[in-house]
Amino acid sequence: MSVSPKKRSDWREILYLQARIGALFVPIAVGLAIVAALAGHERKTVPDTLDPTMTSSTGQLVDSAR
């Protein structure tokens, strides 16, 4: 079974179209990955105080030691 040149040409055109559409999405995907990587590494300062909601005996001992 040989494939006709017309069918081969049609498949080639379909593959080229898919490649062009895929090439449009690569920069978008890379950009979103960069934004996600940068957004995931936000540095938040942690307060150096005790949590006022702490009710354990250890927390009370720390408060009374000060």
TORGU-17891 format. One record per atom (N, C-alpha, C, O): x, y, z; atom name; residue number from 1. Coordinates in steps of 0.1 Angstrom, whole numbers, plus 5000, padded with zeros to 4 digits. Each point is the difference from the previous one (the first is absolute). Layout:
residues N
> c1:c2:c3:a:k
> X:Y:Z:CA:NUM
...
END
This chain:
residues 66
> c1:c2:c3:a:k
> 5008:4988:5000:N:1
> 4992:5012:5000:CA:1
> 5009:5012:5000:C:1
> 5007:5003:5009:O:1
> 4992:5005:4981:N:2
> 5007:5012:5000:CA:2
> 4991:5012:5002:C:2
> 4988:5000:4996:O:2
> 5017:5010:5011:N:3
> 4992:5012:5003:CA:3
> 5001:5010:4988:C:3
> 5011:5002:4995:O:3
> 4978:5003:5001:N:4
> 5000:5009:4989:CA:4
> 5007:5013:5003:C:4
> 5000:5004:5012:O:4
> 5007:5003:4979:N:5
> 5006:5012:5003:CA:5
> 4991:5011:5005:C:5
> 5004:5008:5008:O:5
> 4983:4991:4988:N:6
> 4991:5010:5005:CA:6
> 4997:4998:5015:C:6
> 5000:5010:5008:O:6
> 4999:4978:4997:N:7
> 4998:4997:5014:CA:7
> 5012:5004:5008:C:7
> 4999:5005:5011:O:7
> 5013:4992:4983:N:8
> 5012:5003:5007:CA:8
> 5001:5015:5002:C:8
> 5005:5005:5010:O:8
> 4992:5002:4979:N:9
> 5000:5015:5001:CA:9
> 4990:5005:5010:C:9
> 5004:5010:5007:O:9
> 4985:4985:4994:N:10
> 4990:5004:5010:CA:10
> 5005:4998:5014:C:10
> 4998:5009:5009:O:10
> 5007:4979:4993:N:11
> 5006:4997:5014:CA:11
> 5011:5010:5003:C:11
> 5001:5004:5012:O:11
> 5007:4999:4979:N:12
> 5012:5009:5002:CA:12
> 4994:5014:5004:C:12
> 5006:5006:5008:O:12
> 4984:4998:4985:N:13
> 4994:5013:5003:CA:13
> 4994:5001:5014:C:13
> 5001:5009:5007:O:13
> 4992:4980:4996:N:14
> 4995:4999:5014:CA:14
> 5011:5001:5011:C:14
> 4998:5007:5010:O:14
> 5012:4985:4987:N:15
> 5011:5000:5010:CA:15
> 5007:5014:5001:C:15
> 5003:5004:5011:O:15
> 4999:5003:4978:N:16
> 5005:5013:5000:CA:16
> 4991:5010:5008:C:16
> 5005:5008:5007:O:16
> 4982:4991:4991:N:17
> 4991:5008:5007:CA:17
> 5001:4998:5015:C:17
> 5000:5009:5008:O:17
> 5000:4978:4996:N:18
> 5001:4997:5014:CA:18
> 5013:5005:5006:C:18
> 5000:5005:5011:O:18
> 5011:4994:4981:N:19
> 5013:5005:5005:CA:19
> 5000:5016:5002:C:19
> 5005:5005:5010:O:19
> 4988:5002:4981:N:20
> 4999:5014:5001:CA:20
> 4992:5004:5012:C:20
> 5003:5010:5007:O:20
> 4986:4983:4995:N:21
> 4991:5003:5011:CA:21
> 5007:4997:5013:C:21
> 5000:5008:5010:O:21
> 5007:4981:4990:N:22
> 5008:4997:5012:CA:22
> 5011:5010:5003:C:22
> 5003:5003:5012:O:22
> 5003:5002:4978:N:23
> 5011:5010:5002:CA:23
> 4994:5013:5006:C:23
> 5008:5007:5007:O:23
> 4980:4996:4991:N:24
> 4994:5012:5006:CA:24
> 4998:4998:5015:C:24
> 5001:5010:5007:O:24
> 4996:4978:4997:N:25
> 4997:4997:5014:CA:25
> 5013:4998:5009:C:25
> 4999:5002:5012:O:25
> 5012:4995:4982:N:26
> 5012:4998:5007:CA:26
> 5005:5013:5008:C:26
> 5002:4999:5012:O:26
> 4998:5013:4982:N:27
> 5004:5012:5008:CA:27
> 4990:5003:5011:C:27
> 5003:5004:5011:O:27
> 4984:4993:4986:N:28
> 4990:5002:5011:CA:28
> 5002:4991:5011:C:28
> 5000:5004:5012:O:28
> 5003:4983:4986:N:29
> 5002:4990:5010:CA:29
> 5012:5003:5008:C:29
> 5001:4999:5012:O:29
> 5010:5005:4981:N:30
> 5012:5004:5007:CA:30
> 4998:5012:5009:C:30
> 5005:5001:5011:O:30
> 4988:5009:4984:N:31
> 4997:5012:5008:CA:31
> 4992:4997:5012:C:31
> 5003:5005:5011:O:31
> 4987:4986:4988:N:32
> 4992:4997:5011:CA:32
> 5009:4992:5010:C:32
> 4998:5001:5013:O:32
> 5010:4990:4983:N:33
> 5009:4993:5009:CA:33
> 5009:5009:5007:C:33
> 5003:4998:5012:O:33
> 5003:5013:4982:N:34
> 5008:5009:5006:CA:34
> 4992:5008:5011:C:34
> 5005:5002:5011:O:34
> 4983:5003:4985:N:35
> 4992:5007:5010:CA:35
> 4997:4991:5012:C:35
> 5000:5005:5011:O:35
> 4996:4983:4987:N:36
> 4997:4991:5011:CA:36
> 5012:4997:5009:C:36
> 4999:4999:5012:O:36
> 5013:5000:4982:N:37
> 5012:4998:5007:CA:37
> 5003:5012:5009:C:37
> 5004:4999:5011:O:37
> 4995:5013:4983:N:38
> 5003:5012:5008:CA:38
> 4989:5002:5011:C:38
> 5003:5005:5010:O:38
> 4985:4992:4987:N:39
> 4989:5003:5010:CA:39
> 5001:4990:5011:C:39
> 4995:5003:5011:O:39
> 5010:4985:4987:N:40
> 5001:4990:5010:CA:40
> 5011:5002:5010:C:40
> 5000:4994:5010:O:40
> 5009:5015:4987:N:41
> 5011:5003:5009:CA:41
> 4999:5013:5007:C:41
> 5010:5007:5002:O:41
> 4978:4998:5002:N:42
> 4999:5012:5007:CA:42
> 5006:4998:5014:C:42
> 4998:4990:5006:O:42
> 5009:5020:4998:N:43
> 5006:5000:5013:CA:43
> 4992:5008:5010:C:43
> 4998:5012:4997:O:43
> 4997:4982:5013:N:44
> 4992:5007:5010:CA:44
> 5008:5000:5013:C:44
> 5006:4990:5004:O:44
> 4994:5022:5002:N:45
> 5007:5000:5013:CA:45
> 4991:4994:5011:C:45
> 4988:5002:5000:O:45
> 5019:4991:5008:N:46
> 4992:4993:5011:CA:46
> 5003:5009:5013:C:46
> 5011:5003:5003:O:46
> 4978:5000:5004:N:47
> 5002:5008:5012:CA:47
> 5007:4992:5011:C:47
> 4999:4988:5001:O:47
> 5009:5020:5006:N:48
> 5008:4993:5011:CA:48
> 4993:5000:5013:C:48
> 5006:5000:5011:O:48
> 4981:5000:4989:N:49
> 4992:5000:5013:CA:49
> 4994:4987:5002:C:49
> 4999:4992:4990:O:49
> 4996:5006:5022:N:50
> 4993:4987:5002:CA:50
> 4985:5001:4995:C:50
> 4995:5011:4999:O:50
> 5000:4978:4998:N:51
> 4986:5000:4995:CA:51
> 4991:5002:5012:C:51
> 5000:4992:5009:O:51
> 4991:5018:4991:N:52
> 4991:5002:5011:CA:52
> 4990:4990:5002:C:52
> 4994:4999:5010:O:52
> 5004:4992:4979:N:53
> 4990:4990:5002:CA:53
> 5005:4987:5005:C:53
> 4993:4990:5002:O:53
> 5020:5010:5001:N:54
> 5007:4988:5006:CA:54
> 4995:4998:5014:C:54
> 5001:5009:5009:O:54
> 4994:4979:4994:N:55
> 4994:4997:5013:CA:55
> 5008:4988:5007:C:55
> 4995:4996:5011:O:55
> 5015:4999:4983:N:56
> 5007:4988:5006:CA:56
> 5008:5005:5012:C:56
> 5003:5012:5002:O:56
> 5000:4978:5006:N:57
> 5008:5003:5012:CA:57
> 5014:5005:4997:C:57
> 5006:5008:5007:O:57
> 4999:4988:4982:N:58
> 5013:5004:4995:CA:58
> 5000:5015:4997:C:58
> 5009:5007:5004:O:58
> 4981:4997:4989:N:59
> 4998:5014:4997:CA:59
> 4999:5009:5012:C:59
> 5005:5011:5001:O:59
> 4987:4984:5009:N:60
> 4999:5008:5013:CA:60
> 5013:5000:5007:C:60
> 5003:5011:5007:O:60
> 5005:4979:4993:N:61
> 5013:5000:5007:CA:61
> 5009:5010:4993:C:61
> 5007:5007:5007:O:61
> 4992:4994:4980:N:62
> 5009:5009:4993:CA:62
> 4996:5014:5003:C:62
> 5008:5009:5002:O:62
> 4979:4994:4999:N:63
> 4995:5013:5004:CA:63
> 5004:5004:5014:C:63
> 5004:5011:5002:O:63
> 4995:4980:5007:N:64
> 5003:5003:5014:CA:64
> 5015:5001:5002:C:64
> 5005:5007:5010:O:64
> 5003:4987:4981:N:65
> 5015:5001:5002:CA:65
> 5005:5014:4996:C:65
> 5011:5004:5004:O:65
> 4981:5003:4988:N:66
> 5005:5013:4995:CA:66
> 4998:5010:5011:C:66
> 5003:5012:4998:O:66
END
